[in-house]
């Protein structure tokens, strides 16, 4: 199935970046504002899905040569690993730490280990959603 | 801390093996692997002096505080012996595998499984917490499954793997139930704490059940009658695996468990009868069956079953000392336990060596059938020597270590004859006779290994490959074990004082100061009854071996041919057919049927509980008025929902479904739940994309024709489901059955440093749930991928039935 919709293709080129930026923004702002790993991951994967819908799979694969199964695996590893990390510091499993640091450009910034956990969640969501959609669409 | 780490080192190493294997795709990968067990062996061996002085090491990582599950490692004399066996035999087995397995095998996979097993086994013997122990216990079953099925293209390998898995895992689950019973009685999962407090609980009704269930786990794992049937089939595994798992370590996990739980249950007579009875019977049965085998590996498998029975029965006899309490008279019975531990070590040395020898014969000649072998002595002198040492030690002859432990076994039995618990002398005598007959047959099959394989005439045409002595590398590992067999005979008290004494103290904590807890092991006691028994074994055994062809016919007599394997297979078939029938009753293959089940259950469960708790009174007094925009959204949703029933095309239905989803998102916005709104919008988008993808695969959309009765029935279900949801929604506001816990989360900025409560719940307060959800999501993704990508194509060759 080949679609050749010029308008859709042109719009997608710009929109995909907006969606991706929005996804990252949602992911980063999650702790204090609406957003977080799950939503951020879903937004990112919807951007990828859009790319796959507009262009065909081979073209996108040339541009984004990731194996999304591995991305999902890395995500799970990060999420579980951030829990194990706290055990190594003698805390309970999955205890998260946070603190406020004075960084040169950003001013006083809150840094938290929960970001690692959320990154794991986001990566898993992206990996799994794209894997499922790609697998089904390739099975023709 | 370092002890805890030593459990994880094999697992960590297993992660890196595939990476190394990509670079070095040759047999030399084994040299990287062997570092792990050698280092661990040296590390554990460094504890020998301090453990021998009576110290123990404990380290706890707090884990799940609320249910008392902690990662506690405990190193005492008993776990040290097993730890040394696991790492020591492990090193030799890997050394042997380097030369045994050809480079065409997938060595990376092999070593990963082997390391997995090693870590799991160390976990079993070093864990103090019962739950942690259980997890490692099942992990050994799983890694054993993987190793038996290593050559998975063979039908027999898969059968053996499945059989061993089914039997040992069912036993494991029984054991888990036993552990939970113990916890509910004593309130602790820690073995040490249970040992300290068990005295108060022995009269509880659960106590005896807990004991029997734990024993079930031990018996299945250690291949005791009637669960021994998995071990001969497990011999389909590569020989190094058989040497390691199915003779030296994994099958001894059950024995470890019995030893570890002796201080807990040992005071009961039932324990003595169960452990010793099953042990002696297994000993007899195993040795009788071993004689009739023509496959050398099967012979060794039955011999292992029999020897495990021997050790088991000794542990049972040793528990008598605990029954009678500490006194100078009762210490005599602890000798049985001492003999058990000693034989355990000896068995690992001689049986390991024998397995490796059989592996060499198989590797060099391509067969291990004794009817085709013979006269190998002249061609394989080194192999022959090792086989001779191993077999004679197994038969209980001097100057090999098996002689010492066999003598002690007889002595323990002779002592037990005077026990008061054996109400009459006859039971004690019966056990003694049974054990003696078993020893005679042990002697016979040991002779079969040596004489039928290595003596007689060699026929080149009967074997597959030209005969050669094995390569030097392959001979190193069995030679080391054979050397140990002799060294232990001459210096048994080194083992006794440094390894067995601390283990004895671990099993008999109340006897700690006793002088005679560790007897001085002597090869020569003068002509006592035990020695006469050994002489009798040798004489009768030689006669039986000489005239074997005259009496072998008894094995064809019906009662002896009847076996448990047939029963197991029949049971398995029956179970499969039964569950197939049961599943077919309700799995019709129609989506609408499944929806009916789900909704009926929902109506009964939720509707029933609303009726039952009487919470269907509505209270609208606190509700705010409904704004006009909310009204419009709900109206649109109702319209979309109704329209969906009547539309003619699937595309329209999907779009209407989308209208529903996005309207809900709008409602979330109106009620100021931005997180939910965002999630709902994106989920809706992605789902729609998925729907569109699946379009291609879906069949023609047509109305289903069903009878009037079904329609009415389905209509009633649909309407009741709607009513239940509506009532639920309305009733939620008016009825507060519990205090709200949301107050706790409102403090999120101080507790978790986040202003977004939803997010802090997901990432901080309930992070464990989120983590598991992520894992489930990942498994689902992998599941979709494997189901679609790896389904077998029609033109592909079917590798299943070879």
Interface residues (C-beta under 8 A of the other chain):
Chain A: X26 X30 X31 X32 X33 X34 X35 X36 X37 X38 X39 X42 X43 X45 X46 X49 X53 X69 X72 X73 X75 X76 X79 X80 X83 X87 X92 X93 X94 X96 X98 X99 X110 X112 X114 X117 X118 X120 X121 X124 X125 X127 X128 X129 X131 X132 X133 X135 X136 X137 X139 X140
Chain B: X61 X62 X63 X65 X674 X675 X678 X679 X682 X683 X685 X686 X689 X690 X693 X694 X696 X697 X752 X753 X754 X755 X756 X758 X759 X760 X762 X763 X764 X767 X768 X770 X771 X774 X775 X777 X778 X780 X781 X782 X784 X785 X788 X789
